[in-house]
Amino acid sequence: MRLTLRAIDSITTDDEPAPRWTFGGGTALAIDLGHRFSYDIDAFLDSAKLIQKLAPVINPDTRSICWNDETLRPDYQYPGHYLKLIVKGIGEIDFLGASPLLQHATIPFEFEGRSIIRERPCEIIAKKIYLRGSTFKARDIFDLAGTYIALSDELAQASSSPFLTPDIYSRVRIRIQARMKAFKEEIVEEVYPTDFGQSYIGDACERALDALDFMEHGRQPSA
């Protein structure tokens, strides 16, 4: 988070209002859910122009953040619509341009004396389902399953988004069913669960499918 704030501060000037951004993704979800350890940051910004200003090719601060001493070059991805800074030995910082999918999508979050806008679990899950769909990842499944188990009210609110259509649910459902065996292996390899996360890691895929049914059809979560 400190590196994310450093990057944001690098494009903050006295002549313009501070960039509006929102802290989201799996790490933000873990604050509420306590299901896994995560060090990657998703920062959603208002415009592609702001993301461009963060590109290491023109920004010395972000270049130093993702500098790789072995390759003697910055590690990042910038296809134009997002920027990923790869911080060796720590994690990744993704700067993305995406509007909220829900009303009342955020809450305030204090970090070392600074007030940050943080996405609620309902917004995080809605974005994962809507934006990733057929590219859903193992960690997304684990996040969806954990939210279904512990914060089903947030899933109910996520389902109120008009953007989550039957086609969107279908893409995620097909993705999970088609790669069930692979996802089960990837979850064990890629996820660092807490005690709570460990309690459902073995059937996270099944729980995620139940979560989709709950969101789309209103079926109540099992105990």
C-alpha positions as CSV (number, residue, x, y, z in Angstrom):
1,M,0.0,0.0,0.0
2,R,2.8,2.4,0.7
3,L,4.2,1.9,-2.8
4,T,0.7,2.5,-4.2
5,L,0.4,5.7,-2.3
6,R,3.9,6.8,-3.5
7,A,2.8,6.2,-7.1
8,I,-0.4,8.1,-6.7
9,D,1.5,11.0,-5.0
10,S,3.8,11.1,-8.0
11,I,1.0,12.4,-10.2
12,T,-0.5,14.7,-7.6
13,T,0.3,18.4,-8.1
14,D,-0.6,21.6,-6.3
15,D,-2.3,22.9,-9.4
16,E,-4.9,20.1,-9.7
17,P,-7.2,18.2,-7.4
18,A,-5.7,15.0,-6.0
19,P,-6.4,12.0,-8.3
20,R,-9.5,10.1,-7.2
21,W,-8.8,6.4,-6.9
22,T,-10.3,3.4,-5.1
23,F,-8.6,0.5,-3.4
24,G,-10.2,-2.8,-4.5
25,G,-9.5,-6.4,-5.5
26,G,-8.6,-9.5,-3.4
27,T,-6.4,-7.7,-0.9
28,A,-9.2,-5.2,-0.1
29,L,-11.6,-8.2,0.2
30,A,-9.3,-10.0,2.6
31,I,-9.6,-7.1,5.0
32,D,-13.3,-7.9,5.5
33,L,-13.2,-11.7,4.8
34,G,-9.9,-12.7,6.4
35,H,-9.7,-15.7,4.1
36,R,-6.2,-15.4,2.5
37,F,-3.0,-13.5,2.6
38,S,-2.6,-11.2,-0.3
39,Y,-0.1,-8.5,-1.1
40,D,-1.2,-7.4,-4.6
41,I,-3.1,-4.1,-4.9
42,D,-5.8,-3.1,-7.3
43,A,-6.2,0.7,-7.7
44,F,-9.1,1.9,-9.8
45,L,-8.6,5.4,-11.3
46,D,-11.0,7.7,-13.0
47,S,-9.3,8.0,-16.4
48,A,-6.9,6.4,-18.8
49,K,-4.9,9.6,-18.8
50,L,-4.0,9.2,-15.1
51,I,-2.9,5.6,-15.7
52,Q,-0.7,6.9,-18.6
53,K,0.9,9.4,-16.3
54,L,2.0,6.4,-14.1
55,A,3.7,4.5,-16.8
56,P,7.4,3.8,-15.8
57,V,8.6,5.0,-19.2
58,I,7.7,8.6,-18.3
59,N,7.4,8.4,-14.5
60,P,10.6,8.0,-12.5
61,D,8.8,7.1,-9.3
62,T,6.9,4.1,-10.7
63,R,10.1,3.1,-12.6
64,S,12.0,2.9,-9.3
65,I,9.1,1.0,-7.7
66,C,9.2,-1.8,-10.3
67,W,12.9,-1.7,-11.0
68,N,14.5,-5.1,-11.3
69,D,18.2,-5.1,-10.3
70,E,18.8,-8.4,-12.1
71,T,17.5,-7.4,-15.5
72,L,18.4,-3.7,-15.0
73,R,15.0,-2.6,-16.3
74,P,11.6,-1.9,-14.8
75,D,9.1,-4.8,-14.7
76,Y,5.7,-3.7,-15.8
77,Q,2.9,-4.3,-18.3
78,Y,1.2,-1.4,-20.0
79,P,-1.1,-2.3,-22.9
80,G,-2.8,1.0,-22.7
81,H,-6.0,0.3,-20.6
82,Y,-4.2,-0.8,-17.5
83,L,-0.8,-0.7,-15.8
84,K,0.7,-3.5,-13.8
85,L,3.8,-2.8,-11.8
86,I,5.7,-6.0,-10.8
87,V,7.5,-5.4,-7.5
88,K,10.1,-8.1,-7.1
89,G,9.8,-10.1,-3.9
90,I,6.6,-8.2,-2.8
91,G,3.8,-8.4,-5.3
92,E,2.0,-6.5,-8.0
93,I,0.2,-3.2,-8.2
94,D,-2.5,-2.9,-10.9
95,F,-3.8,0.5,-11.9
96,L,-7.1,0.1,-13.8
97,G,-9.8,2.2,-15.2
98,A,-13.2,0.8,-14.3
99,S,-16.4,2.5,-13.1
100,P,-18.4,1.2,-10.1
101,L,-21.0,-1.4,-10.9
102,L,-23.1,-0.7,-7.8
103,Q,-24.4,2.2,-5.9
104,H,-22.8,2.6,-2.4
105,A,-19.8,0.6,-3.7
106,T,-17.2,2.0,-1.3
107,I,-16.4,2.7,2.3
108,P,-13.7,4.9,3.9
109,F,-10.5,3.1,5.0
110,E,-7.7,4.6,7.1
111,F,-4.1,3.7,6.4
112,E,-1.3,5.3,8.4
113,G,-3.2,8.5,8.9
114,R,-4.5,8.7,5.3
115,S,-8.1,8.3,4.3
116,I,-8.5,6.0,1.3
117,I,-11.7,4.9,-0.5
118,R,-12.0,1.2,-0.4
119,E,-14.4,-1.1,-2.3
120,R,-17.0,-3.1,-0.4
121,P,-17.0,-6.9,-0.9
122,C,-20.2,-6.6,-3.0
123,E,-18.4,-4.3,-5.5
124,I,-15.3,-6.4,-5.6
125,I,-17.2,-9.6,-6.4
126,A,-19.4,-7.8,-8.9
127,K,-16.3,-6.6,-10.7
128,K,-14.6,-10.0,-10.7
129,I,-17.7,-11.6,-12.2
130,Y,-18.4,-8.9,-14.8
131,L,-14.9,-8.0,-15.9
132,R,-13.2,-11.4,-15.8
133,G,-16.0,-13.8,-16.7
134,S,-14.4,-16.4,-19.1
135,T,-10.9,-15.6,-17.7
136,F,-11.9,-16.2,-14.0
137,K,-8.8,-17.3,-12.0
138,A,-8.2,-19.6,-9.1
139,R,-8.0,-16.8,-6.6
140,D,-11.3,-15.3,-8.0
141,I,-13.0,-18.7,-7.3
142,F,-11.6,-18.7,-3.7
143,D,-12.7,-15.2,-3.1
144,L,-16.2,-15.8,-4.4
145,A,-16.5,-19.0,-2.4
146,G,-15.4,-17.3,0.8
147,T,-17.8,-14.4,0.4
148,Y,-20.6,-16.9,-0.2
149,I,-19.8,-18.6,3.1
150,A,-19.2,-15.6,5.3
151,L,-20.7,-12.6,3.7
152,S,-23.8,-13.8,1.7
153,D,-25.5,-10.4,2.3
154,E,-22.7,-8.8,0.2
155,L,-23.3,-11.3,-2.6
156,A,-27.0,-10.4,-2.5
157,Q,-26.1,-6.8,-3.0
158,A,-23.7,-7.6,-5.7
159,S,-26.4,-9.5,-7.6
160,S,-28.5,-6.2,-7.7
161,S,-26.1,-4.8,-10.3
162,P,-27.9,-4.6,-13.7
163,F,-24.6,-5.5,-15.4
164,L,-24.6,-9.0,-14.0
165,T,-26.8,-10.6,-16.6
166,P,-27.5,-14.3,-17.2
167,D,-24.9,-14.4,-19.9
168,I,-22.3,-13.0,-17.5
169,Y,-23.1,-15.6,-14.9
170,S,-23.0,-18.3,-17.6
171,R,-19.5,-17.4,-18.7
172,V,-18.2,-17.8,-15.2
173,R,-20.1,-21.0,-14.5
174,I,-18.8,-22.6,-17.7
175,R,-15.3,-21.5,-17.0
176,I,-15.3,-23.1,-13.5
177,Q,-17.0,-26.3,-14.7
178,A,-14.6,-26.7,-17.7
179,R,-11.5,-26.3,-15.5
180,M,-12.7,-27.8,-12.3
181,K,-9.8,-30.2,-11.8
182,A,-7.1,-27.7,-12.9
183,F,-8.6,-25.0,-10.6
184,K,-8.6,-27.3,-7.6
185,E,-4.9,-27.8,-8.1
186,E,-4.2,-24.1,-8.8
187,I,-6.0,-23.0,-5.7
188,V,-3.8,-25.2,-3.5
189,E,-0.7,-23.9,-5.3
190,E,-1.5,-20.2,-5.6
191,V,-3.6,-19.3,-2.6
192,Y,-2.2,-18.6,0.8
193,P,-5.2,-19.3,3.1
194,T,-5.8,-18.2,6.6
195,D,-7.4,-20.7,9.0
196,F,-10.8,-19.7,7.7
197,G,-9.7,-20.1,4.1
198,Q,-8.2,-23.5,4.9
199,S,-11.6,-24.6,6.1
200,Y,-13.1,-24.5,2.6
201,I,-10.1,-24.7,0.3
202,G,-11.0,-28.3,-0.7
203,D,-14.4,-27.5,-2.1
204,A,-14.0,-23.9,-3.1
205,C,-15.0,-24.6,-6.7
206,E,-18.3,-26.2,-5.6
207,R,-18.9,-23.3,-3.2
208,A,-18.3,-20.8,-6.0
209,L,-20.8,-22.5,-8.2
210,D,-23.3,-22.4,-5.4
211,A,-22.5,-18.7,-5.0
212,L,-23.4,-18.1,-8.6
213,D,-26.7,-19.9,-8.2
214,F,-27.4,-17.9,-5.1
215,M,-26.7,-14.6,-6.8
216,E,-28.6,-15.4,-10.0
217,H,-31.6,-17.3,-8.6
218,G,-31.7,-16.4,-4.9
219,R,-31.0,-19.8,-3.6
220,Q,-30.0,-19.5,0.1
221,P,-26.4,-20.5,1.1
222,S,-26.1,-23.8,3.0
223,A,-24.7,-23.8,6.6
